[in-house]
Amino acid sequence: MAQLILILTTMPDDDRADALARSLVDERLAACVNVHGPMASTYRWKGRVEREAERQLVIKTTAERRAAVEARLRELHPYELPEIVVLTAAASDEYASWLMADG
């Protein structure tokens, strides 16, 4: 059985988050993408502490699709350095079967 993964990334606003989610699902790179509500991110960038509003995306896919998802994220992402955090996951047999078939 394929290994399930979750890929986390952030986007600066709803429109771009929704567009990215739709692209990944339309292109069958992900079975599902959750777009979380507004949040504030505080981080160090180029020697300065920054604080920005963002949306967290949780991309549900398989390990086999990881490289393709990462490549597409780099193509579509507006950030110079997009967040790409990959977590391994376990799911119910039924959900895992759906995820592997649909994304």
C-alpha positions in Angstrom: 0.0 0.0 0.0 1.3 3.5 -0.8 2.5 5.7 2.0 0.2 8.6 2.8 1.8 12.0 3.4 0.6 15.4 4.4 2.3 18.4 2.9 2.0 21.7 4.7 2.4 25.1 3.0 1.1 28.6 3.6 -0.3 31.2 1.2 -0.8 34.9 1.7 -4.6 35.1 1.0 -7.8 33.2 0.3 -7.8 33.6 -3.5 -4.3 32.2 -4.0 -4.8 29.5 -1.4 -8.0 28.4 -3.2 -6.4 28.5 -6.6 -3.5 26.4 -5.5 -5.8 23.9 -3.8 -7.9 23.6 -6.9 -4.9 23.2 -9.2 -3.4 20.4 -7.1 -6.7 18.5 -7.0 -7.6 19.1 -10.7 -4.1 17.8 -11.7 -4.6 14.7 -9.5 -1.5 15.6 -7.4 -3.6 15.6 -4.2 -6.8 13.9 -3.3 -7.8 16.7 -0.9 -6.4 20.1 0.2 -7.7 21.8 3.4 -7.4 25.5 3.5 -7.5 26.8 7.1 -8.8 30.2 8.1 -6.7 33.3 8.6 -3.8 33.1 11.0 -0.8 35.3 11.8 2.7 34.0 11.1 5.8 35.4 12.9 9.1 34.5 11.4 12.6 35.7 10.7 13.4 36.6 7.0 16.6 38.1 5.8 17.6 39.3 9.2 14.2 40.9 10.2 11.3 39.6 12.3 8.2 39.7 10.1 4.5 39.2 10.9 2.0 38.4 8.1 -1.5 37.1 7.7 -1.5 33.7 6.0 -3.6 30.6 5.3 -2.3 27.1 6.1 -2.9 24.4 3.5 -2.8 20.7 4.3 -2.2 18.7 1.1 -3.2 15.0 1.3 -1.4 12.8 -1.1 0.9 9.8 -1.4 4.7 9.6 -1.1 4.9 8.6 -4.8 3.4 12.0 -5.7 5.7 14.0 -3.4 8.2 15.2 -6.0 5.5 16.2 -8.4 3.6 18.2 -5.7 6.8 19.9 -4.6 7.7 20.9 -8.1 4.2 22.2 -8.8 4.2 24.2 -5.5 7.4 25.9 -6.5 5.9 26.8 -9.9 2.7 28.2 -8.5 3.7 29.6 -5.2 4.1 33.4 -4.8 6.8 33.2 -2.1 10.5 33.3 -2.8 10.9 30.4 -0.4 7.6 28.5 0.0 7.0 26.4 3.1 7.1 22.7 2.2 6.8 20.5 5.3 6.1 16.8 4.7 4.6 14.6 7.3 3.9 10.8 7.1 0.4 9.8 7.9 -1.8 6.8 8.7 -5.5 6.6 7.8 -8.4 4.2 7.9 -8.3 1.6 5.2 -11.3 3.1 3.4 -9.9 6.7 3.5 -6.5 5.5 2.4 -8.0 3.6 -0.6 -10.0 6.7 -1.6 -6.9 9.0 -1.3 -4.7 6.7 -3.4 -7.4 6.3 -6.1 -8.3 10.0 -6.3 -5.1 11.9 -5.7 
